[in-house]
């Protein structure tokens, strides 16, 4: 299965929300793996496989997001910041190697 990978830089007032998000996205828009990076340096890696036996806890069917990730891209131009309510979101398509490096560094592979 082919995947695309994205990084979202999220500038927002100080909060408990992540500031950088990474997504691995299937051709159908499902997200089997995601990484959240917080301002304090904490990084959280999640995978659909982490929910084995608890699939009902996932926001989507076999996905870490509800609906298709590609719906999120509507109204956003890749690499161009968009503003909403004081937040700024910039979405980039990235090579697998960038996603893999962060994933492996955090998962200890």
N, C-alpha and C positions, 0 to 999 in steps of 0.2 A: 504494500500500500504506500502510495506517495503522500508525503506530508509537506506543508509549508510551515514556516516559522515566523513569528512576529514578536517584536518588542514594543511595548507601549510605555512611553515616559509620561508620567502623570504628575504634573505640578499642581499642588493644592495646598490650602492652609494646613498647618500642622494638625495631624490626626493620626489615628491608628491604622489608616489605610496605606497600602503599599505605594511606593513612588515609581517603581519599575515593575512591569509585568511581562513575562515571556509566555508565549503560547505555542504549542505544537498543534497543528490543525490538519484534519483529514480532508480529503476532497469533498466530503459531504458536509463539512463545517463542524464536525465534532472535535472536542479538545480532550485527547487522552492524557496529556501531560501539561502542567503549568508550573510556573515559578513566580513567586511574589518576593520582591526585595523591598525592605522597609528602610526608612530614613536612619534608623539606629544600627543598620548593617545586618539585621536579622534577615535570613532568607529561608523561605518555606517552599519546598518542592512537593507537588502533589501529582499523583497518577491515578487513573481509573483503577488500576490494579491494586492500589492501596485500599480500595473499598470492597475487596473480595468478601463475599458473604454479607455485605452491607450496601448493596447496589441501590437500595431504596433511599440512601442518604445523598445520592448524587443529584445535582440540580437538573441534569439532562439524562436521557437514556444513553448509557455508555459514554457520557461526556461530563466534563467538569463545569460546563456552562449550559445554561438553559437556552434552547433553540440553537440556531446556527451561528457560529462565530462570525460568519460573513455578513450577517445582519448588523453586527457591530460596526463594520466598515462603512456602511451606508452613511453618506454625509461627511466622511473623512477622506481626505486625500493623503495617501501615504507620504510621510516625511514632512507634512505641512501641519503646524500646530493649529488646533481648533480650541476655541474658548467657550466655556459654558459656566455661568454662575461663579466666576472668579477662578475656575480651574482651567488648566491648559493640558490638553492631551495630544501627544504626537505619536503616531503609529508608524512603525517601520517594518518592512519585510526584511528578514535577516537570513543569512545562510545557516544551515543546520549546524555547522561547526561552532557558531557563536552560542546557539542554544545548548548544544552538547557540552561545551566547556563549562557553562554555569551549572548545568544539571549534574555533570560528573563531579565537579568541585564540591558541590553541596551534598551529594549522595555518597561521596567517598569512594568513587570508582576509580 
